[in-house]
């Protein structure tokens, strides 16, 4: 059973943004402070990556652990009400994400997926994610990365 009424739940869910989320903003600020220049919500690539580093031909998707089904993450729990709906929705999101990553790679772009939980730990890790991104953009071999 949900702890909120249907009306309250509807209000809560309507406040959830798809762009300029807190994890995106935190990562963008860290990237900018490290000298990276980027474009946001780049609609010219499949899936409109949250952050694009054109100079390095790198697309970064910042995924919420709940919405994109981060396996093994404490933030990626399935709600106890309307479970079938949520399982289908999250599975659809995961399939769409995979297609978008493959399409970006086919166009010659590197793709980095950064999970919300990684960004929440970022201050503890002293910008380790930004350091990893720097290594990735300089790497010529691989094309798909998960942080």
Backbone bond lengths (Angstrom), bond angles and torsions (degrees), N, CA, C in turn:
res aa  C-N    CA-C-N  psi(-1)  N-CA   C-N-CA  omega(-1)  CA-C   N-CA-C  phi
1 X - - - 1.464 - - 1.523 110.22 -
2 X 1.300 116.37 137.64 1.460 122.28 179.95 1.527 109.85 -74.48
3 X 1.324 116.60 143.97 1.465 120.89 179.90 1.526 111.64 -78.42
4 X 1.336 117.84 -14.81 1.459 122.53 179.55 1.524 110.75 -108.64
5 X 1.326 115.94 156.38 1.458 120.18 171.69 1.528 107.78 -72.79
6 X 1.326 117.32 167.78 1.466 120.52 -179.37 1.526 111.38 -61.42
7 X 1.327 116.77 -38.74 1.467 120.75 -179.07 1.530 110.57 -66.71
8 X 1.335 116.74 -44.44 1.462 120.68 179.75 1.518 110.38 -65.60
9 X 1.329 117.33 -43.30 1.464 121.50 178.76 1.529 109.80 -60.29
10 X 1.319 117.30 -41.62 1.453 121.54 179.27 1.530 110.75 -61.61
11 X 1.332 117.37 -42.27 1.468 120.93 177.84 1.522 111.06 -63.50
12 X 1.325 116.69 -43.77 1.465 121.63 -179.90 1.525 110.10 -61.23
13 X 1.318 116.91 -47.89 1.468 121.22 -177.48 1.534 111.51 -67.11
14 X 1.326 117.93 -31.70 1.466 120.35 -179.01 1.528 111.97 -70.18
15 X 1.323 117.10 -19.03 1.462 121.47 -179.60 1.530 112.89 -83.77
16 X 1.324 117.46 -9.24 1.458 121.29 -177.87 1.523 109.16 -77.69
17 X 1.327 115.51 124.96 1.464 121.34 -176.28 1.524 111.06 -94.54
18 X 1.323 115.02 155.98 1.462 119.42 175.61 1.526 110.95 -105.12
19 X 1.323 117.01 -15.63 1.463 121.58 178.86 1.519 108.94 -126.88
20 X 1.321 115.01 152.91 1.469 121.74 179.15 1.525 112.53 56.46
21 X 1.316 115.61 41.76 1.460 119.59 176.68 1.526 109.23 -73.06
22 X 1.322 116.22 163.46 1.462 119.87 -177.93 1.531 112.13 -57.83
23 X 1.353 119.14 -45.44 1.470 118.04 177.99 1.530 113.13 -60.29
24 X 1.335 117.46 -38.79 1.465 120.39 177.76 1.518 111.06 -62.21
25 X 1.325 116.47 -46.84 1.463 120.94 -177.28 1.523 110.72 -63.97
26 X 1.334 117.16 -41.81 1.474 121.19 178.43 1.526 110.32 -60.40
27 X 1.339 116.97 -46.04 1.456 120.60 -179.78 1.523 110.99 -66.79
28 X 1.319 117.77 -42.01 1.467 120.43 179.36 1.524 111.32 -60.65
29 X 1.327 116.94 -43.47 1.467 120.13 179.36 1.524 110.85 -62.08
30 X 1.325 116.48 -42.02 1.468 120.36 179.60 1.534 110.84 -65.81
31 X 1.326 116.57 -41.05 1.466 120.07 178.42 1.528 110.75 -64.51
32 X 1.319 117.09 -44.48 1.462 121.13 -179.45 1.524 110.80 -62.74
33 X 1.336 116.16 -42.34 1.472 120.80 178.93 1.523 111.65 -63.96
34 X 1.332 116.59 -25.08 1.468 121.14 179.09 1.528 112.27 -90.44
35 X 1.322 117.23 4.34 1.456 120.51 175.42 1.511 115.64 98.09
36 X 1.327 118.00 -0.36 1.466 120.51 178.74 1.523 109.92 -77.98
37 X 1.329 116.08 141.44 1.447 121.64 172.41 1.521 107.07 -117.12
38 X 1.307 116.72 140.33 1.460 120.04 -168.33 1.516 112.04 -146.72
39 X 1.324 114.80 171.08 1.453 124.01 170.83 1.527 106.46 -115.66
40 X 1.331 116.65 150.01 1.470 118.86 179.30 1.529 110.43 -113.46
41 X 1.331 114.53 147.60 1.466 122.84 178.42 1.532 111.17 46.17
42 X 1.310 114.69 57.27 1.464 124.17 -172.90 1.519 110.14 -74.31
43 X 1.329 117.10 100.72 1.469 121.74 -172.75 1.523 113.90 -75.96
44 X 1.327 118.55 -6.21 1.464 120.60 179.86 1.525 112.36 -80.69
45 X 1.333 117.15 -9.07 1.466 121.41 177.40 1.523 109.87 -111.29
46 X 1.332 117.21 152.53 1.466 120.21 178.29 1.524 111.25 -57.89
47 X 1.328 116.66 133.85 1.449 121.88 177.88 1.519 114.39 82.34
48 X 1.324 118.24 0.67 1.477 122.98 -177.54 1.530 111.41 42.83
49 X 1.328 117.92 72.83 1.469 120.61 -177.91 1.531 111.79 -51.00
50 X 1.323 115.90 144.96 1.463 121.56 -178.21 1.522 111.26 -63.85
51 X 1.332 116.22 -38.92 1.462 121.47 -179.49 1.529 107.69 -137.02
52 X 1.323 116.51 134.22 1.464 120.75 176.67 1.523 107.85 -126.34
53 X 1.331 115.24 132.07 1.460 122.06 175.09 1.527 106.86 -104.96
54 X 1.339 117.53 89.16 1.467 120.37 -173.99 1.522 113.17 -58.91
55 X 1.317 117.24 -38.55 1.468 121.46 -178.59 1.528 111.26 -58.36
56 X 1.333 116.09 -33.84 1.470 121.49 -177.20 1.530 112.34 -104.41
57 X 1.324 116.84 3.18 1.466 122.76 -177.84 1.531 110.29 49.18
58 X 1.347 113.99 52.97 1.457 121.86 -176.46 1.524 110.07 -127.61
59 X 1.338 116.39 130.33 1.461 122.99 176.89 1.525 108.28 -107.69
60 X 1.331 116.19 135.36 1.464 121.11 179.71 1.519 108.91 -120.58
61 X 1.328 115.33 122.10 1.460 121.59 173.73 1.520 107.59 -102.25
62 X 1.328 117.33 126.04 1.463 121.86 176.01 1.522 106.06 -101.31
63 X 1.326 116.06 107.95 1.457 121.24 -174.17 1.514 112.08 -101.76
64 X 1.332 115.72 132.67 1.459 120.98 171.44 1.517 108.52 -73.91
65 X 1.317 116.49 133.60 1.470 120.48 -175.67 1.531 112.00 -60.42
66 X 1.320 117.01 -39.96 1.469 120.27 179.20 1.518 111.05 -68.24
67 X 1.321 117.76 -53.57 1.459 122.51 -172.09 1.521 113.31 -67.85
68 X 1.322 117.26 -27.89 1.466 120.31 -176.59 1.521 113.13 -111.30
69 X 1.338 116.96 9.19 1.461 121.31 171.99 1.514 114.88 62.98
70 X 1.337 116.82 55.86 1.466 121.03 178.94 1.530 109.39 -68.81
71 X 1.331 115.63 108.58 1.465 121.28 -176.41 1.521 111.49 -61.12
72 X 1.329 116.16 131.22 1.454 122.18 176.24 1.520 114.89 78.19
73 X 1.310 118.20 10.33 1.463 121.56 -177.85 1.529 109.81 -99.21
74 X 1.324 115.89 141.35 1.466 119.81 -178.80 1.532 112.43 -69.73
75 X 1.326 117.69 -18.30 1.461 121.32 179.66 1.526 112.64 -87.67
76 X 1.314 117.44 -7.23 1.467 121.75 -175.48 1.528 111.55 -102.82
77 X 1.316 116.56 55.70 1.458 120.40 -179.93 1.530 109.79 -93.60
78 X 1.311 115.87 146.88 1.460 121.48 178.04 1.528 108.05 -86.43
79 X 1.340 117.95 130.52 1.469 119.89 178.03 1.526 111.50 -59.66
80 X 1.315 115.26 150.77 1.462 120.20 -178.12 1.526 112.95 -80.51
81 X 1.328 116.70 -16.71 1.460 119.62 176.28 1.523 108.40 -105.10
82 X 1.322 115.04 144.88 1.466 121.89 178.62 1.537 110.94 55.42
83 X 1.306 115.65 41.47 1.465 122.92 -173.68 1.525 112.76 -57.53
84 X 1.326 116.69 -43.67 1.465 119.93 -177.74 1.532 110.82 -59.39
85 X 1.328 116.82 -43.33 1.458 121.52 178.30 1.517 110.74 -58.51
86 X 1.340 116.77 -48.15 1.466 120.76 -175.85 1.521 112.20 -68.03
87 X 1.318 116.91 -38.99 1.467 119.87 177.77 1.523 109.86 -61.86
88 X 1.342 116.86 -46.08 1.468 120.77 178.75 1.523 111.35 -62.31
89 X 1.323 116.88 -44.34 1.462 121.09 -178.07 1.528 110.71 -62.45
90 X 1.316 117.39 -46.96 1.463 121.38 -177.53 1.529 110.57 -68.00
91 X 1.327 117.72 -39.66 1.472 120.38 176.50 1.529 110.88 -63.01
92 X 1.336 116.64 -40.07 1.464 120.65 176.89 1.529 109.78 -62.57
93 X 1.335 117.57 -43.75 1.467 121.32 178.70 1.525 111.00 -60.24
94 X 1.328 116.55 -42.81 1.469 120.49 -179.71 1.533 111.03 -63.95
95 X 1.326 116.51 -42.16 1.469 120.34 179.09 1.525 110.20 -64.92
96 X 1.332 117.63 -43.05 1.464 121.69 178.97 1.525 110.55 -63.08
97 X 1.348 116.51 -41.76 1.466 120.78 178.51 1.526 111.05 -58.95
98 X 1.324 115.55 -44.21 1.472 120.44 -178.98 1.529 110.78 -62.27
99 X 1.322 116.97 -42.81 1.469 121.42 178.55 1.523 110.41 -63.19
100 X 1.339 117.10 -43.75 1.470 120.81 -179.78 1.528 111.39 -62.73
101 X 1.322 116.90 -40.91 1.470 120.61 179.05 1.527 109.84 -63.44
102 X 1.317 116.76 -47.69 1.470 121.13 -179.56 1.535 110.55 -60.97
103 X 1.328 116.50 -42.38 1.472 119.90 179.86 1.529 111.39 -64.30
104 X 1.311 117.41 -40.88 1.477 120.04 178.15 1.529 110.92 -64.17
105 X 1.321 116.66 -41.55 1.466 120.61 179.04 1.528 110.43 -64.21
106 X 1.322 116.58 -40.50 1.478 120.17 177.65 1.530 111.84 -61.30
107 X 1.319 116.33 -28.96 1.463 120.49 177.85 1.527 111.88 -83.33
108 X 1.341 116.67 1.22 1.458 121.00 175.72 1.520 115.15 93.07
109 X 1.322 117.79 15.65 1.458 121.98 -178.96 1.523 111.07 -99.50
110 X 1.323 115.88 146.85 1.461 121.03 168.14 1.522 106.52 -80.78
111 X 1.325 116.55 145.62 1.459 120.30 -179.13 1.530 109.08 -127.07
112 X 1.320 114.95 128.29 1.458 121.82 176.74 1.519 107.25 -119.03
113 X 1.324 116.42 127.41 1.460 120.92 173.54 1.527 106.86 -107.27
114 X 1.324 115.53 120.86 1.458 121.18 179.02 1.520 107.25 -110.29
115 X 1.328 116.37 126.01 1.457 121.30 -178.36 1.530 110.74 -87.55
116 X 1.305 114.37 146.69 1.462 123.05 179.67 1.531 111.91 -52.10
117 X 1.321 117.64 -41.89 1.472 120.69 -177.98 1.531 111.15 -65.37
118 X 1.335 117.58 -31.71 1.466 120.71 177.09 1.519 110.58 -66.38
119 X 1.317 115.82 -38.75 1.462 120.18 -179.60 1.522 110.39 -71.48
120 X 1.331 117.08 -35.68 1.470 120.07 177.44 1.521 110.92 -62.17
121 X 1.338 116.84 -30.46 1.471 121.28 179.50 1.522 111.99 -90.18
122 X 1.331 117.63 -3.87 1.461 121.34 -170.48 1.527 112.93 -58.58
123 X 1.311 118.93 -42.14 1.459 119.34 -178.33 1.520 110.53 -63.04
124 X 1.315 116.99 -36.17 1.464 121.05 177.45 1.525 110.70 -66.98
125 X 1.316 116.59 -33.46 1.458 121.35 -175.97 1.530 112.56 -91.47
126 X 1.336 116.31 6.41 1.464 121.30 174.71 1.528 112.10 55.66
127 X 1.314 114.81 55.70 1.473 122.05 177.47 1.528 113.72 59.47
128 X 1.299 117.21 31.72 1.461 120.70 179.37 1.532 111.58 -59.99
129 X 1.318 117.58 -33.17 1.463 120.70 179.43 1.525 110.49 -63.73
130 X 1.330 117.10 -43.84 1.461 120.63 179.60 1.524 109.98 -63.52
131 X 1.324 117.32 -39.30 1.466 120.58 177.27 1.526 110.99 -63.44
132 X 1.336 116.96 -39.50 1.464 120.41 177.62 1.524 110.65 -65.78
133 X 1.325 116.74 -40.42 1.464 120.44 178.58 1.523 109.95 -61.66
134 X 1.310 116.80 -41.11 1.467 120.75 178.49 1.526 110.69 -60.07
135 X 1.331 117.37 -43.04 1.469 120.48 177.94 1.532 111.21 -65.91
136 X 1.337 116.45 -39.10 1.460 120.73 -178.34 1.525 111.42 -64.55
137 X 1.331 116.60 -45.61 1.472 118.25 -176.21 1.515 111.67 -66.14
138 X 1.328 117.32 -23.69 1.463 120.20 177.82 1.522 112.57 -87.02
139 X 1.335 117.60 -15.51 1.461 122.97 179.99 1.530 109.25 -76.35
140 X 1.289 117.04 129.46 1.465 121.40 -177.43 1.535 112.66 -94.81
141 X 1.322 117.87 -11.18 1.456 120.10 -170.04 1.530 113.54 -86.37
142 X 1.302 118.04 -69.43 1.460 121.85 -171.74 1.527 111.21 -81.04
143 X 1.332 115.74 163.57 1.457 119.89 -176.63 1.527 114.20 -125.70
144 X 1.332 119.37 -17.91 1.462 121.75 -176.28 1.524 108.93 -123.35
145 X 1.338 115.57 129.79 1.467 121.34 -177.37 1.523 109.77 -137.03
146 X 1.337 115.73 146.45 1.462 122.02 175.15 1.505 108.51 -126.53
147 X 1.327 116.76 125.32 1.467 121.57 179.16 1.510 109.73 -116.66
